[in-house]
Amino acid sequence: MPEFIWEPSAELINRSNVKRFMDRHGIRDYRALLERSTSDIEWFWSAIERELNIHWFEPYARVLDAAKGVAWSQWFVGGKLNLAHQCVDAQAQKTPQQTALIGEREDGTVRTLSYAQLQTEVDRLCHALQRLGIGKGDRVGIYLPMVPENAIALMAVAKLGAIFTPIFSGFAAPAVAARLNDCQAKLLITADGFQRKGALVSMKEAADEAAGKCPSLEHMVVLALTGRSVPWTKGRDHWWHELLPPFAACPALAVDSETPLMIAYTSGTTGKPKGAVHVHGGFLVKIAQEVFHQVDLHPREDVLFWVTDMGWIMGPWEVVGALAVGGTVLLYEGAPDHPGPDRLWRMVERHKVSILGVSPTLIRSLIKHGLEPLTTHDLSSIRIIGSTGEPWNPEPYRWCFQHVGGGRAPIINLSGGTEVGACFLSPLPITPLKICSLAGPALGMDVDVFDVNGKPVRGAVGELVCKQPWPSMTRGVWQDPQRYLDTYWSRWENVWVHGDWASIDADGHWFLHGRSDDTVNVAGKRVGPAEFESALLEHPAVMEAAAVGVPHELKGETVWCFAVLKPGQTPSEALRQQLMDTVVRVMGKAFKPEKVQFVSELPKTRSAKIVRRAVRAAASNQDPGDLSSLENPHALEAIRQAK
C-alpha cells in the first residue's frame, strides 16, 4: 500500500480557506465536509456561491433543476450574472491596484496589469468587437499564445454575452478550421506569431488558411506580437491596436446563469473533436471554488502559474478561478525549458510563484537535467504544487515533492476533464497525502468506482463515475446532444461514466490508473497502462514510458512498451531484457510484455500528456483519429519504425 508522504501542519490547516468555510458552517473535519457536500449538493453549492461573493444582477430562484433529466441539469435557475463582471469589474472596484495578470514572453520581457488596467483593456476590446457586430450568442475563436491579451479577449467576449472558443496555440490550420466550422464562428482573434523554443510560430498564416475553409467567419482581429509583415485580407482583417478605441466603460451584459459561455473542444478518437458547452453560472462557481479551496489561493497574496495553454481546460481554469477570487495569474508564452532547463524555476523565483501547476510528464522531462537547475534558484515561494493530466509514477512524484516543493508543499493532484469543466478528484491542503494519490472526491462531487456490473468496488480497479450533477458539467456536445448522451450517460442510468480507471485503497485514498479506453486486456485481466509504465520507470535507465495493448491473433491483445532512455543510456538487447524482467518482477509473469522498444520521444500534447491512443495506432497500423493536439507528431514515425 502506498506510503503517506505529507501531513498538513496545524498552522496550514487553520490558515486555509476551506477550514474557514468549515468553521463558518460548524463542520468538524474533512470527512464530515465531504459527506455533507455530496449528500446535500444544493446546500453546498448555494453556500459556496455565497462564500465566494458571486455578484448576481438578479438572484436565482432555485439552486438545481433536473426536471429534464440529470444529464440536462440546470443550476442557479433564474439568476442573472456575468462571469466577466465577477472576474474583472467586481475585482477592479474592490482592489483596483492589485495585480491581476503577469505576462512573460519567451524573450524575458514582462508586462503586468492591475485589475483597473485589465478592466480598461477589456472594455476597450468590448467596444471594438461590438463595432464588428459581435453580440450575445455569437461565437468567437481565440487562437492566441499565453499572453495577457488571451485573457483580455476571453473576458471581453464573455462580457458581451458572446461565446468564446479557446483554440490551442500550436494547432495547424486544419485543426483550427475544424473548430471554427463546428461552432460556426463569426470572428477569430489571433496573432501574427510568437516564439517557442526560439523559433517563430506563424499563427497568422495558419489562421488565414483556416479562415479560407470557414464560410461563417466575417472578421479576424490580429495581435501584433512579432512586428513582422503578414498576409492581409482587406475588410476582413483588423490589427488589434488599430481597432481599439479610446477608453469608455462597457457594462457587462446581465445574462441568465445557463447562458453559454464557452465551447471547449476535446480531441476524440475519431476525426471530429467534441465541443463541450459551458455556461456562465455553473462554470464560474465551480472553478472559483476549486481555485479557492483546492489550491488555496489567497487574494492579494498568491501568484498562480499553471504550465498550460488556453486551449486546454486548465487555461480557462486558472484565469477564471484566480480572477474570480481576486488573485494574480502568471501567463507564459514559451517553452518551460527554453533557453535552458532552469527556465521554469527562474520564473518561479522572479515572480514569487506560490501556486505552481505542472504535469507528471513535464516533471519527468525536467528530472533528466539533474538538480542544478533547481538549486540555482530560490523556490521557497512555492507553497502549493498543482498537478493534473495523467497518473503519477512514484519516482517523479517523490522528486517533485522533495526538490520542487522542498518537502513542505503538498502536491494537489487533481483530475477532471474538459467536459467536466473542473475536477472529480482532488486533495485539499488539509488532507494527508499518499504518494501518487488524489486523496478523494472533490467537494460536491458524488463520485464512485464501479465494477463491470455497475456496483461500487473497493480495493480493485474500476470505472470512475459520478452519481449526481455538478454546476460546471457540460451542457452537452455543441450541436450533437446524442453524442453527449452516448459518450457519458449510456452505460448506467443517470450515472456519468468518465472513461478513467480508478481505485480506492483500504485507507480511503483514491488513485487513477489511466484512461479506460487505454486499458490492456491480458488473458482476460484488464490492466491500466500506468502499471506497466510505473514498473519500467523503476529501472534507472528509463526516463519515460508508454504501454499499449495491440491486437494479437491468438491472445486477442498483447502488451507493447515503448521506453525513452535517460541521457547517457544506450539501447541494447541486454537492457531490453532487463526491462521485461522488471515488469515481470513488479506485475507477474502473466503480464510480461511481448515487446519493449526504444524510442527517442513519445507523442505528447503541448501540456505534456502522452497520447497513448496515438502510440497504439502507430504500433498496430490503425487510423490514429484526431492528432491535432499533438505537439510532436513526428514521434509516431519513430514508433512505427521501432516496432
C-alpha positions as CSV (number, residue, x, y, z in Angstrom):
1,M,0.0,0.0,0.0
2,P,1.5,3.4,-0.9
3,E,3.0,5.3,1.9
4,F,2.0,8.7,3.4
5,I,4.4,11.4,2.3
6,W,2.8,14.6,3.7
7,E,0.8,15.7,6.7
8,P,-0.6,19.2,7.0
9,S,0.5,21.3,9.9
10,A,-1.9,22.8,12.3
11,E,-0.8,26.3,11.1
12,L,-1.5,25.4,7.4
13,I,-4.9,23.9,8.3
14,N,-6.0,26.9,10.3
15,R,-4.9,29.3,7.6
16,S,-6.6,27.5,4.7
17,N,-9.7,28.9,3.0
18,V,-11.5,25.6,3.4
19,K,-11.0,25.5,7.2
20,R,-12.6,28.9,7.4
21,F,-15.6,27.6,5.4
22,M,-15.9,24.6,7.7
23,D,-15.8,26.7,10.8
24,R,-18.5,29.0,9.4
25,H,-20.8,26.1,9.0
26,G,-19.9,24.1,12.1
27,I,-18.3,21.2,10.2
28,R,-15.7,19.3,12.3
29,D,-13.4,17.6,9.8
30,Y,-12.6,16.8,6.2
31,R,-14.7,13.6,6.1
32,A,-17.7,15.4,7.5
33,L,-17.3,18.2,5.0
34,L,-17.0,15.7,2.1
35,E,-20.1,13.8,3.2
36,R,-22.2,16.9,3.6
37,S,-21.1,18.4,0.3
38,T,-22.3,15.3,-1.6
39,S,-25.3,14.3,0.5
40,D,-26.9,17.8,0.1
41,I,-25.4,19.3,-3.1
42,E,-28.0,22.1,-3.3
43,W,-27.0,23.3,0.2
44,F,-23.3,23.0,-0.7
45,W,-23.3,24.9,-3.9
46,S,-25.6,27.7,-2.5
47,A,-23.2,28.1,0.4
48,I,-20.2,28.1,-1.9
49,E,-21.6,30.9,-4.2
50,R,-22.2,33.0,-1.0
51,E,-18.7,32.2,0.3
52,L,-17.2,33.4,-3.0
53,N,-19.3,36.6,-3.0
54,I,-20.6,35.9,-6.5
55,H,-22.3,39.0,-7.8
56,W,-25.8,38.5,-9.1
57,F,-27.7,41.1,-11.1
58,E,-30.8,39.1,-10.3
59,P,-31.0,36.4,-7.6
60,Y,-31.6,32.8,-8.6
61,A,-34.9,31.1,-7.7
62,R,-33.6,27.5,-7.4
63,V,-30.2,26.1,-7.0
64,L,-30.8,23.0,-9.1
65,D,-33.4,21.9,-11.6
66,A,-33.1,18.4,-13.0
67,A,-36.6,18.2,-14.4
68,K,-35.3,17.5,-18.0
69,G,-33.1,14.6,-16.7
70,V,-29.9,14.5,-14.7
71,A,-27.8,14.8,-18.0
72,W,-29.5,18.2,-18.7
73,S,-29.4,19.6,-15.1
74,Q,-29.6,23.4,-14.8
75,W,-28.0,25.4,-11.9
76,F,-28.9,28.7,-10.2
77,V,-32.1,28.8,-12.2
78,G,-33.5,32.2,-12.9
79,G,-30.4,34.1,-11.7
80,K,-28.7,36.7,-13.9
81,L,-24.9,37.4,-13.7
82,N,-21.9,37.7,-16.0
83,L,-18.6,35.8,-15.5
84,A,-16.5,38.7,-16.7
85,H,-18.2,41.1,-14.3
86,Q,-17.2,38.8,-11.4
87,C,-13.6,38.4,-12.7
88,V,-12.9,41.9,-13.8
89,D,-15.4,44.7,-12.8
90,A,-16.1,43.5,-9.3
91,Q,-12.4,43.0,-8.5
92,A,-11.4,46.4,-10.1
93,Q,-14.0,48.0,-7.8
94,K,-12.6,46.3,-4.7
95,T,-8.9,46.3,-5.3
96,P,-8.1,48.3,-8.4
97,Q,-4.3,48.4,-7.9
98,Q,-4.0,44.7,-7.2
99,T,-2.0,42.8,-9.9
100,A,-4.4,40.7,-12.0
101,L,-2.1,39.4,-14.8
102,I,1.6,38.9,-15.2
103,G,2.7,38.1,-18.8
104,E,6.2,36.9,-19.5
105,R,7.4,36.5,-23.1
106,E,9.9,33.8,-24.1
107,D,12.5,36.6,-24.6
108,G,12.1,37.5,-21.0
109,T,10.1,40.7,-21.3
110,V,7.4,41.1,-18.6
111,R,4.1,43.0,-18.6
112,T,1.8,43.4,-15.6
113,L,-1.8,44.6,-15.5
114,S,-3.7,45.7,-12.4
115,Y,-7.4,44.9,-12.1
116,A,-8.1,48.5,-13.1
117,Q,-5.9,48.2,-16.1
118,L,-7.4,44.9,-17.0
119,Q,-10.9,46.4,-16.8
120,T,-9.8,49.2,-19.1
121,E,-8.4,46.9,-21.7
122,V,-11.4,44.5,-21.6
123,D,-13.8,47.4,-22.1
124,R,-11.8,48.8,-25.0
125,L,-11.9,45.4,-26.7
126,C,-15.6,45.1,-26.0
127,H,-16.4,48.3,-27.9
128,A,-14.1,47.2,-30.8
129,L,-15.9,43.8,-31.0
130,Q,-19.3,45.5,-30.9
131,R,-18.3,47.6,-33.9
132,L,-17.6,44.4,-35.7
133,G,-21.1,43.2,-35.0
134,I,-20.3,40.8,-32.1
135,G,-23.2,40.4,-29.6
136,K,-25.0,37.8,-27.5
137,G,-24.7,34.3,-28.7
138,D,-22.1,34.9,-31.4
139,R,-19.1,32.5,-31.4
140,V,-15.6,33.9,-31.3
141,G,-12.5,31.8,-31.8
142,I,-9.5,32.8,-29.6
143,Y,-6.3,31.5,-31.2
144,L,-3.5,33.2,-29.2
145,P,-0.5,32.2,-27.2
146,M,-0.4,32.6,-23.4
147,V,-0.1,36.4,-23.3
148,P,-2.3,38.8,-21.3
149,E,-4.4,39.6,-24.4
150,N,-5.6,36.0,-24.4
151,A,-7.3,36.6,-21.0
152,I,-8.5,40.0,-22.1
153,A,-10.2,38.5,-25.2
154,L,-11.8,35.8,-23.1
155,M,-13.3,38.3,-20.7
156,A,-14.4,40.8,-23.4
157,V,-16.3,38.1,-25.3
158,A,-17.9,36.9,-22.1
159,K,-18.8,40.5,-21.1
160,L,-20.8,40.9,-24.3
161,G,-22.7,37.6,-23.8
162,A,-21.0,36.1,-26.8
163,I,-19.4,32.6,-26.7
164,F,-15.6,32.1,-26.9
165,T,-13.8,29.0,-28.2
166,P,-10.3,28.8,-26.9
167,I,-8.0,27.2,-29.5
168,F,-4.6,25.6,-28.7
169,S,-1.9,28.0,-29.9
170,G,0.1,25.1,-31.5
171,F,-2.7,23.9,-33.8
172,A,-2.2,23.8,-37.5
173,A,-4.8,25.3,-39.9
174,P,-6.9,22.1,-40.4
175,A,-7.4,21.8,-36.6
176,V,-8.3,25.5,-36.2
177,A,-10.7,25.2,-39.2
178,A,-12.4,22.2,-37.7
179,R,-13.2,24.0,-34.5
180,L,-14.2,27.3,-36.2
181,N,-16.5,25.4,-38.6
182,D,-18.1,23.3,-35.9
183,C,-19.1,26.3,-33.8
184,Q,-19.7,28.5,-36.9
185,A,-17.5,31.2,-35.6
186,K,-18.2,34.8,-36.7
187,L,-14.9,36.2,-35.7
188,L,-11.3,34.9,-35.0
189,I,-8.9,36.6,-32.6
190,T,-5.3,35.6,-33.4
191,A,-1.7,37.0,-33.5
192,D,0.9,37.5,-36.2
193,G,3.0,34.9,-34.4
194,F,5.0,34.1,-31.3
195,Q,8.2,32.5,-30.1
196,R,8.5,28.9,-28.9
197,K,11.9,27.4,-28.2
198,G,13.5,30.3,-30.1
199,A,11.6,29.5,-33.3
200,L,8.8,31.6,-34.9
201,V,5.3,30.1,-34.7
202,S,3.5,31.7,-37.7
203,M,-0.1,32.0,-36.4
204,K,-1.4,34.4,-39.0
205,E,-0.7,32.2,-41.9
206,A,-2.4,29.2,-40.2
207,A,-5.3,31.5,-39.3
208,D,-5.6,32.6,-42.9
209,E,-5.7,29.0,-44.2
210,A,-8.3,28.1,-41.6
211,A,-10.4,31.1,-42.4
212,G,-10.5,30.1,-46.0
213,K,-12.3,26.9,-45.0
214,C,-14.7,28.7,-42.7
215,P,-17.6,30.4,-44.5
216,S,-19.2,31.7,-41.3
217,L,-16.1,33.8,-40.5
218,E,-16.6,37.5,-41.1
219,H,-13.7,39.2,-39.3
220,M,-10.2,38.5,-38.0
221,V,-8.5,40.6,-35.2
222,V,-4.7,40.3,-35.3
223,L,-2.5,41.0,-32.3
224,A,1.0,42.3,-33.3
225,L,3.5,40.2,-31.2
226,T,6.4,39.8,-33.6
227,G,6.1,43.1,-35.7
228,R,6.7,41.1,-38.9
229,S,4.8,41.7,-42.2
230,V,2.0,39.2,-42.6
231,P,-0.6,38.4,-45.4
232,W,-3.6,40.7,-45.1
233,T,-7.2,40.5,-46.3
234,K,-8.6,44.0,-46.6
235,G,-12.0,44.4,-45.0
236,R,-11.8,41.1,-43.0
237,D,-8.5,41.6,-41.1
238,H,-8.0,44.2,-38.4
239,W,-5.0,45.0,-36.2
240,W,-5.8,44.8,-32.5
241,H,-4.0,48.0,-31.7
242,E,-5.7,49.9,-34.5
243,L,-9.2,48.6,-33.7
244,L,-9.2,49.7,-30.0
245,P,-11.0,52.9,-29.3
246,P,-10.1,55.4,-26.5
247,F,-11.3,54.1,-23.2
248,A,-15.1,54.1,-22.5
249,A,-16.7,51.9,-19.9
250,C,-18.7,48.9,-21.1
251,P,-21.0,47.4,-18.6
252,A,-21.3,43.6,-18.6
253,L,-24.4,42.2,-20.1
254,A,-26.6,40.5,-17.5
255,V,-27.3,37.0,-18.8
256,D,-29.2,34.0,-17.4
257,S,-26.9,31.7,-15.5
258,E,-27.4,29.0,-18.1
259,T,-26.3,31.2,-21.0
260,P,-23.5,29.5,-22.9
261,L,-20.1,31.0,-22.1
262,M,-17.5,28.7,-23.8
263,I,-17.3,25.9,-26.3
264,A,-14.2,23.9,-25.3
265,Y,-13.0,21.2,-27.7
266,T,-11.5,17.9,-26.8
267,S,-9.8,15.6,-29.2
268,G,-11.9,12.4,-29.8
269,T,-10.9,9.0,-31.1
270,T,-12.5,9.9,-34.4
271,G,-11.6,12.8,-36.6
272,K,-14.1,15.2,-35.1
273,P,-13.4,16.8,-31.8
274,K,-16.2,17.3,-29.2
275,G,-17.3,20.8,-28.3
276,A,-18.1,20.8,-24.6
277,V,-20.6,23.7,-23.8
278,H,-20.0,25.6,-20.5
279,V,-22.2,28.3,-19.1
280,H,-21.7,31.5,-17.1
281,G,-23.2,30.5,-13.7
282,G,-22.1,26.9,-13.1
283,F,-18.6,27.2,-14.6
284,L,-17.9,30.4,-12.6
285,V,-19.0,29.0,-9.3
286,K,-17.3,25.6,-9.6
287,I,-14.0,26.9,-11.0
288,A,-13.7,29.7,-8.4
289,Q,-14.5,27.2,-5.6
290,E,-11.7,24.9,-6.8
291,V,-9.1,27.6,-7.0
292,F,-10.2,28.9,-3.6
293,H,-10.3,25.6,-1.8
294,Q,-8.2,23.0,-3.6
295,V,-5.1,25.1,-4.3
296,D,-6.0,27.5,-1.5
297,L,-5.5,30.8,-3.4
298,H,-5.5,33.8,-1.1
299,P,-6.4,37.1,-2.7
300,R,-3.7,39.8,-2.7
301,E,-1.1,37.2,-1.7
302,D,-0.8,34.4,-4.1
303,V,0.6,34.1,-7.7
304,L,-0.8,31.2,-9.6
305,F,1.1,29.8,-12.6
306,W,-0.1,26.6,-14.4
307,V,2.1,25.4,-17.2
308,T,-0.6,25.1,-19.8
309,D,-2.3,26.7,-22.9
310,M,-5.7,28.4,-23.1
311,G,-6.7,25.6,-25.5
312,W,-6.7,23.1,-22.6
313,I,-9.2,23.4,-19.8
314,M,-6.5,24.4,-17.3
315,G,-6.0,27.6,-19.1
316,P,-9.6,28.9,-18.5
317,W,-9.4,27.2,-15.1
318,E,-6.5,29.3,-13.9
319,V,-7.7,32.6,-15.4
320,V,-11.3,32.3,-14.4
321,G,-10.6,30.8,-11.0
322,A,-7.9,33.2,-9.9
323,L,-9.5,36.4,-11.2
324,A,-12.9,35.4,-9.7
325,V,-11.5,35.5,-6.2
326,G,-9.1,38.4,-6.7
327,G,-5.8,36.6,-7.2
328,T,-2.9,37.0,-9.6
329,V,-2.2,34.8,-12.6
330,L,1.1,34.4,-14.4
331,L,0.9,33.6,-18.2
332,Y,3.9,32.5,-20.1
333,E,4.2,32.5,-23.9
334,G,7.0,29.9,-24.5
335,A,8.5,26.6,-23.6
336,P,9.3,25.8,-19.9
337,D,12.8,24.6,-20.7
338,H,14.0,27.3,-23.1
339,P,16.5,28.8,-23.4
340,G,17.7,26.4,-20.6
341,P,16.4,23.7,-18.3
342,D,16.1,26.3,-15.5
343,R,13.5,28.5,-17.3
344,L,10.6,27.3,-15.2
345,W,12.4,27.7,-11.9
346,R,13.7,31.1,-12.9
347,M,10.1,32.3,-13.5
348,V,9.1,30.9,-10.1
349,E,11.8,32.9,-8.4
350,R,11.3,36.0,-10.5
351,H,7.6,36.3,-9.9
352,K,7.4,34.7,-6.4
353,V,5.0,32.0,-7.7
354,S,3.3,30.4,-4.7
355,I,0.9,28.0,-6.6
356,L,2.7,26.1,-9.4
357,G,0.8,23.7,-11.7
358,V,2.7,21.0,-13.6
359,S,2.0,17.7,-15.3
360,P,3.9,14.5,-14.3
361,T,5.3,14.3,-17.8
362,L,6.8,17.8,-17.5
363,I,8.4,16.8,-14.3
364,R,9.8,13.6,-15.8
365,S,11.3,15.6,-18.7
366,L,13.0,18.1,-16.3
367,I,14.4,15.4,-14.0
368,K,16.9,14.4,-16.7
369,H,18.7,17.7,-16.2
370,G,19.5,16.9,-12.6
371,L,19.2,19.2,-9.5
372,E,21.4,22.0,-10.6
373,P,18.7,24.0,-12.5
374,L,16.6,24.0,-9.3
375,T,19.3,24.6,-6.7
376,T,20.5,27.8,-8.5
377,H,17.1,29.4,-7.9
378,D,15.1,30.3,-4.9
379,L,11.9,28.2,-4.9
380,S,10.8,29.0,-1.3
381,S,7.8,31.0,-2.5
382,I,6.1,27.7,-3.6
383,R,3.5,26.6,-1.0
384,I,1.2,24.5,-3.2
385,I,2.1,22.3,-6.2
386,G,-0.9,21.5,-8.5
387,S,-0.9,18.6,-10.9
388,T,-3.2,17.2,-13.5
389,G,-3.3,15.4,-16.9
390,E,-2.3,11.9,-16.1
391,P,-1.4,9.4,-13.3
392,W,1.9,9.9,-11.5
393,N,4.7,7.4,-11.0
394,P,6.3,7.2,-7.6
395,E,9.8,8.3,-8.5
396,P,8.9,11.6,-10.3
397,Y,6.3,12.3,-7.6
398,R,8.9,12.0,-4.8
399,W,11.4,14.1,-6.8
400,C,8.8,16.9,-7.3
401,F,7.7,16.8,-3.7
402,Q,11.2,16.8,-2.3
403,H,13.1,19.1,-4.7
404,V,10.4,21.4,-6.2
405,G,8.4,21.8,-3.0
406,G,11.2,21.3,-0.6
407,G,9.1,18.7,1.3
408,R,6.8,21.4,2.6
409,A,4.4,22.0,-0.3
410,P,1.6,19.4,-0.8
411,I,1.0,18.1,-4.3
412,I,-2.6,18.8,-5.1
413,N,-3.1,16.1,-7.6
414,L,-6.4,16.7,-9.2
415,S,-8.3,15.1,-12.1
416,G,-11.3,16.1,-14.1
417,G,-11.7,17.0,-17.8
418,T,-12.8,19.4,-20.4
419,E,-16.4,18.1,-20.3
420,V,-16.4,18.0,-16.5
421,G,-15.4,21.7,-16.6
422,A,-13.5,21.1,-13.3
423,C,-12.3,18.2,-11.1
424,F,-13.8,14.9,-10.0
425,L,-10.9,14.1,-7.6
426,S,-8.7,16.3,-5.6
427,P,-6.9,16.6,-2.3
428,L,-7.3,19.7,-0.1
429,P,-4.5,21.4,1.8
430,I,-5.9,19.9,5.0
431,T,-5.7,16.3,3.8
432,P,-2.8,13.9,4.4
433,L,-1.3,12.7,1.1
434,K,-0.1,9.3,-0.1
435,I,2.4,9.0,-2.9
436,C,0.6,9.5,-6.3
437,S,-2.8,9.7,-4.6
438,L,-5.6,12.1,-5.4
439,A,-6.8,11.8,-1.8
440,G,-10.6,11.6,-2.6
441,P,-13.6,13.2,-4.3
442,A,-13.5,16.9,-4.9
443,L,-16.0,18.7,-2.8
444,G,-19.6,18.5,-4.0
445,M,-18.7,15.7,-6.5
446,D,-20.6,12.4,-5.8
447,V,-18.1,10.2,-7.5
448,D,-17.6,6.4,-7.1
449,V,-15.7,3.5,-8.6
450,F,-17.9,0.9,-10.3
451,D,-17.2,-2.7,-11.4
452,V,-18.5,-4.1,-14.7
453,N,-21.9,-4.7,-13.1
454,G,-22.3,-1.1,-12.0
455,K,-21.7,-1.8,-8.3
456,P,-19.3,0.1,-6.1
457,V,-15.9,-1.7,-5.8
458,R,-13.1,-1.2,-3.2
459,G,-9.5,-2.5,-3.3
460,A,-9.7,-3.1,-7.1
461,V,-9.6,-1.1,-10.3
462,G,-12.9,0.0,-11.7
463,E,-14.7,2.8,-13.7
464,L,-14.7,6.3,-12.3
465,V,-18.3,7.5,-12.3
466,C,-20.3,10.4,-10.9
467,K,-23.8,9.8,-9.5
468,Q,-25.1,13.4,-9.2
469,P,-24.9,16.5,-11.3
470,W,-22.5,19.4,-10.6
471,P,-22.6,23.1,-11.6
472,S,-19.8,23.0,-14.3
473,M,-20.8,19.9,-16.1
474,T,-21.0,20.4,-19.9
475,R,-24.5,21.3,-21.1
476,G,-23.9,18.9,-24.0
477,V,-21.8,18.5,-27.1
478,W,-22.2,21.5,-29.3
479,Q,-24.9,20.7,-32.0
480,D,-24.7,17.0,-31.1
481,P,-26.8,16.1,-28.0
482,Q,-26.9,12.4,-28.8
483,R,-23.1,12.2,-28.9
484,Y,-23.1,13.7,-25.4
485,L,-25.6,11.1,-24.1
486,D,-23.9,8.2,-25.8
487,T,-20.5,9.1,-24.5
488,Y,-21.2,9.8,-20.9
489,W,-24.7,8.7,-19.9
490,S,-25.5,5.5,-21.8
491,R,-23.9,2.8,-19.7
492,W,-25.8,3.1,-16.4
493,E,-28.9,5.1,-15.8
494,N,-28.3,8.7,-14.5
495,V,-24.6,7.9,-14.0
496,W,-21.8,9.8,-15.7
497,V,-19.1,7.4,-16.9
498,H,-15.9,9.3,-17.3
499,G,-13.6,6.9,-19.0
500,D,-10.9,6.8,-16.3
501,W,-9.8,3.7,-14.3
502,A,-9.7,4.4,-10.5
503,S,-9.3,2.5,-7.3
504,I,-9.8,3.2,-3.6
505,D,-7.4,1.6,-1.0
506,A,-8.1,0.4,2.5
507,D,-7.4,3.9,3.9
508,G,-9.9,5.5,1.6
509,H,-7.3,7.1,-0.7
510,W,-8.1,7.3,-4.4
511,F,-5.7,6.6,-7.3
512,L,-6.0,6.8,-11.0
513,H,-4.8,4.1,-13.4
514,G,-5.1,5.8,-16.8
515,R,-7.9,6.0,-19.4
516,S,-10.2,3.1,-19.5
517,D,-10.1,3.2,-23.3
518,D,-6.3,2.7,-22.9
519,T,-6.8,-0.4,-20.9
520,V,-4.9,-3.5,-21.7
521,N,-6.8,-6.8,-21.6
522,V,-4.2,-9.6,-21.0
523,A,-5.8,-13.0,-20.9
524,G,-9.0,-11.6,-19.5
525,K,-7.2,-9.4,-17.0
526,R,-7.9,-5.7,-17.5
527,V,-4.9,-3.6,-16.5
528,G,-4.2,0.1,-16.8
529,P,-1.1,1.1,-18.8
530,A,0.2,3.2,-15.9
531,E,1.0,0.0,-14.0
532,F,3.3,-1.2,-16.8
533,E,4.8,2.3,-17.1
534,S,5.5,2.6,-13.4
535,A,7.3,-0.7,-13.5
536,L,9.5,0.4,-16.4
537,L,10.2,3.7,-14.7
538,E,11.6,1.8,-11.7
539,H,14.6,1.0,-13.9
540,P,17.3,3.7,-13.6
541,A,17.9,3.8,-17.3
542,V,14.3,4.8,-18.2
543,M,13.1,8.4,-18.4
544,E,9.6,8.0,-19.9
545,A,7.5,5.0,-20.9
546,A,4.2,4.2,-22.6
547,A,2.4,0.9,-22.6
548,V,-0.3,-0.1,-25.1
549,G,-2.4,-3.1,-26.0
550,V,-2.2,-4.2,-29.6
551,P,-4.2,-6.9,-31.4
552,H,-2.9,-10.5,-31.3
553,E,-4.2,-13.4,-33.4
554,L,-4.1,-15.9,-30.6
555,K,-4.3,-13.8,-27.4
556,G,-6.7,-11.1,-28.6
557,E,-4.4,-8.5,-27.2
558,T,-0.8,-8.3,-26.1
559,V,1.3,-5.6,-24.5
560,W,3.9,-3.5,-26.2
561,C,6.0,-1.0,-24.3
562,F,7.9,2.0,-25.6
563,A,10.8,3.5,-23.5
564,V,12.7,6.7,-23.7
565,L,16.1,6.3,-22.1
566,K,17.9,8.8,-19.9
567,P,20.9,10.7,-21.4
568,G,23.9,8.5,-21.5
569,Q,22.0,5.3,-21.7
570,T,22.3,3.1,-24.8
571,P,19.7,0.8,-26.2
572,S,20.7,-2.9,-26.2
573,E,19.2,-6.3,-26.1
574,A,20.5,-6.8,-22.6
575,L,18.7,-3.6,-21.4
576,R,15.6,-4.7,-23.3
577,Q,15.6,-8.0,-21.4
578,Q,16.2,-6.2,-18.1
579,L,13.1,-4.0,-18.7
580,M,11.0,-7.1,-19.4
581,D,12.2,-8.7,-16.3
582,T,11.4,-5.6,-14.3
583,V,7.8,-5.7,-15.5
584,V,7.6,-9.4,-14.6
585,R,9.1,-8.7,-11.2
586,V,6.6,-6.0,-10.5
587,M,3.4,-7.4,-12.1
588,G,4.0,-11.1,-12.6
589,K,4.8,-13.4,-15.4
590,A,1.3,-13.2,-16.9
591,F,1.9,-9.5,-17.7
592,K,5.3,-9.9,-19.4
593,P,5.3,-7.5,-22.4
594,E,5.6,-9.1,-25.8
595,K,7.9,-6.2,-26.9
596,V,9.9,-3.4,-25.4
597,Q,11.0,-0.9,-27.9
598,F,13.3,2.1,-27.5
599,V,12.3,5.5,-29.0
600,S,13.8,9.0,-28.7
601,E,10.4,10.6,-27.7
602,L,6.7,9.8,-27.2
603,P,3.8,11.7,-28.8
604,K,2.6,14.4,-26.5
605,T,0.2,17.3,-26.3
606,R,1.5,20.8,-25.6
607,S,0.5,20.3,-22.0
608,A,2.9,17.3,-21.9
609,K,0.3,14.5,-21.8
610,I,1.4,11.3,-23.6
611,V,-1.3,10.4,-26.2
612,R,-1.4,6.6,-25.8
613,R,-4.1,6.1,-28.4
614,A,-1.7,7.6,-30.9
615,V,1.0,5.2,-29.8
616,R,-1.3,2.3,-30.0
617,A,-2.5,3.3,-33.5
618,A,1.1,3.7,-34.8
619,A,2.1,0.4,-33.3
620,S,-0.8,-1.5,-34.8
621,N,-1.1,0.3,-38.1
622,Q,-4.5,1.7,-37.3
623,D,-6.1,5.1,-38.0
624,P,-5.0,7.3,-35.1
625,G,-8.0,9.6,-35.4
626,D,-7.7,13.3,-34.5
627,L,-4.0,14.2,-33.9
628,S,-4.4,17.9,-33.9
629,S,-3.5,18.1,-30.2
630,L,0.0,16.6,-30.8
631,E,3.0,18.9,-30.4
632,N,5.4,16.3,-32.0
633,P,3.5,14.1,-34.5
634,H,6.9,13.0,-35.9
635,A,7.3,10.9,-32.8
636,L,4.7,8.5,-34.3
637,E,7.0,7.6,-37.2
638,A,9.7,6.6,-34.8
639,I,7.3,4.3,-33.1
640,R,6.3,2.7,-36.5
641,Q,9.9,2.1,-37.3
642,A,10.8,0.8,-33.8
643,K,8.0,-1.8,-33.9
